[in-house]
């Protein structure tokens, strides 16, 4: 339920308003430094906050729990802050009937799109449209067959030495193309006993050395619950690496604070796998969150889903990859969009992804070139897809081409 949107408290005007605002900013900067929270609020967030939440202080805005309590979940909520198209209104009203992922957007993330028009790249990933309710041939609720490779609830064991541990079905914002849309947002979260049962499976299987803690988004959980899971996992001798799969730095950056990072430091080596979609996500708040994570000693890698009309332009993707590197996030994967129901609105051709890699390789630092992969339908795992750099192979020599399409010989004799 959205609160404080009516603006029923008189707004200060003129010089007095500016003086009060300046004083509040100075006071809050000191408070956030002490609390270890993000002490920066971008001009766009300031405008959104003062326009639609006039009774909410900067301190409350930067409280991640306040953000979660005030997520936008309905046509009525959204209509208070933005103009929805008839198509969007109808799509939102039919989500439950069509058994689709619910709609939810954090106030912070909505501040990036509230004044946008339908068709805006980020808006399309959050606000449903009717074409997303059409199920096309070859689309399935669980296209990667995670259910079929789940020996116990919460665990997906597809690769020999690593598992996916789905610890929550909750996110602060629901991406319309989510591969776990059949699971996320459902009213039956995992219980403590189910967590323990999943951890017992990991403990029993000594071949598991890498655990990806995901969901939903694990960073939407309280520190105490997250620490319970991490401490149990870290107590297992054969678990060498723990990864956190999250979109929080992009959609709820105020969640990244000193208390969280101090707790996480106890469970190194720990990696962040962060989901980014578009260069406009790289705001003042998000950049600061990523830098805080890096400063705390955690490696960051990015995962980006290739989406039609959103980031399938080579220049857009290049912009995102370079901006990620600047805040010490190593581009890791670009995923071909999984064929969930309604994904034809988002899926590009495979050639689009190959073209993007072609435009990155050689034109930017190798650190900015991620792997382009298809997660094979049916549970086949990630398959890397590359441009063809081999012109001809032979016993005596190979002919290879570079990013400029110049051809070179390499001797292949023993």
MODAUR-V922242 format. One record per backbone hydrogen bond with DSSP energy under -0.5 kcal/mol. CO is the residue of the C=O (numbers start at 1). NH is the residue of the N-H. Records with the same first field share a line. If there is no record, write none. Layout:
CO=NH, NH
This chain:
13=16, 17
14=18
15=19
16=20
17=21
18=22
19=23
20=24
21=25
22=26
23=27
24=28
25=29
26=30
27=31
28=32
29=33
30=34
31=35
32=36, 37
36=258
42=46
43=47
44=48
45=49
46=50
47=51
48=52
49=53
53=56
57=61
58=62
60=63
62=64
63=67
64=68
65=69
66=70
68=71
71=73
72=105
74=78
75=79
76=80
77=80
78=81, 82
82=84
85=89
86=90
87=91
88=92
89=93
90=94
91=94
92=95
94=98
95=100
96=99
104=174
105=72
106=110
107=111
109=112
110=113, 114
113=116
117=120
120=124
121=125
122=125, 126
123=126, 127
125=176
126=128
129=132
130=133
131=134
133=135
134=136
136=139
140=143
142=145
143=378
145=149
147=150
149=151, 157
152=155
154=166
155=157
156=158, 164
159=162
161=209, 210
162=159
163=165, 212
164=156, 166
165=167, 214
169=185
170=217
173=175
175=178
178=181
180=183, 184
183=186
191=195
192=196
193=197
194=198
195=199
196=200
197=201
198=202
199=203
200=204
201=205
204=206
205=208
207=209
209=240, 241
210=163
211=213, 243
212=165, 214
213=245
214=167, 168
216=215
217=220
218=221
222=226
223=227
224=228
225=229
226=230
227=231
228=232
229=233
230=234
231=235
233=236
235=237
236=239
238=240
241=211
242=271
243=213, 245
244=246, 273
245=218
246=275
247=250, 251
248=252
251=109
252=255
253=256
255=257
257=261
258=262
259=263
260=264
261=265
263=266
264=267
265=268
269=242
271=244, 273
272=274, 301
273=246
274=276, 303
278=281
279=282
281=283
283=287
284=288
285=289
286=290
287=291
288=292
289=293
290=294
291=295
292=296
293=298
294=297
297=299
299=272
300=330
301=274
302=332, 333
303=276
304=335
306=337
307=310, 311, 312
313=317
314=318
315=319
316=320
317=321
318=322
319=323
320=324
321=325
322=326
323=327
324=327, 329
325=328
328=300, 330
329=331
330=302
332=371
333=304
334=373
335=306
338=340
339=140
340=343
342=345
343=346, 347
346=308
349=352, 353
350=353, 354
351=355
352=356
353=357
354=358
355=359
356=360
357=360, 361
360=363, 364
364=362
365=368
366=369
367=331
368=370
371=334, 373
372=385
373=336
374=376, 383
376=379, 380, 381
381=376
382=384
383=374
387=389
389=391, 401
392=399
396=412, 413
398=400, 410
399=391, 392
400=408
402=405
406=402
408=400
410=398
